[in-house]
Amino acid sequence: MSETRFADQKDASRYTLHVGDDLVSALDYNDDGRSVALTRAFTPPPFRGKGYAAEIVARAVAELEERGDREVIPVCWYVAEWFERHPEHAGILKARA
């Protein structure tokens, strides 16, 4: 079984998830210093349906919760649906004005 690696590529404003040498999912974001807008989750077609998008969102949210210094704005529809399925993480969401 290949190793799964999660990384925050800050210079590209993107989280990545690799299995072995394959990029299996990416999660783009915008960080303004107070909040992080999760703008686009993407899984290349050959890797879809294997739970990689859910895994990358879960890992990104866990990292942001651990840091504790940012709120999350779920811009991407997939991220918004992920939060609906995981209400236990709603505390990190930025309150709507």
N, C-alpha and C positions, 0 to 999 in steps of 0.2 A: 504494500500500500504506500502510495506517495505521501509525502509530508504536505500538510496544509499550512500556508504561511499568510498571515494577515499583516498589512503594513499601512502606515499613514505616510503617504508621499506628500509632505507639506508643500514642497515646491510646486506640485501640480494640483494642490487642493483636491486630493483624491485618496480614498482608501482603496486598497487592492487586496484581492484574495487569490492566491496561487495554489494550485495542486501540482506538485512537481514543478516543471517548467511552464505549465499552462496557466495563463491568466483566466480564471474562471468567473470572476465577477469584479466590478468596480463600482464605487459609490463616490460621486462628485459632491463637493461641498463648497460653501462660501463661509468664511469665518471672519466676523467683524470685530472680534475681541471680546464681545459680550454674548453673542449667540452664533450658532452654527446652523446654516440653512443646508439641509441635505437635499440636493437639487436633482440628482439623477442616479438611479440604480440601473446597472446594465450587466447582463450576462450574455456572453456570445452564444449564438444559437446552438452550437454543439454541446454546450454545458447546461442548457436550460432544463428545468424540471427535476433538478437534483438537490434543490434547497440551498444553492450557493447564495442567492440574493438575500434570503432570510438570514443566512449565517453572517454575511458581511454587515448587514444592518445591525444584527444583534451584537456583533463584536465592536462596531463603531459606537453604538449606544453604551455598551459596557465601559468602553474606554472614556467616553465623555462623562458618564456618571462617576467614574473613579476620579477623574480630574476635578469634577465638581465646580468648575468655574465658567461653564457655558450652558445656555439653554438651547434647545433644539427647535428648529422650525422645519417641519416635514413638508417641503415643497413638492417633492416627487410623490406621485400617487401611490407607488408601491410602499414607500416609507410611511405614508399616512395610514395605509391599510395595515402595515406591520404594527404600528402603535395601537390601532383599534383591536388587533388580536392579542396584544400584550399590554393591557392597561396597567399592569404593575410597574411599568416604566413611564407612566404619564407625568410623574413628578418632574421630569427633566424638560418637558415641553414648555415652550414660551407661551405665556398667557396671551390670548387674543385681546387686542385693545378695543 
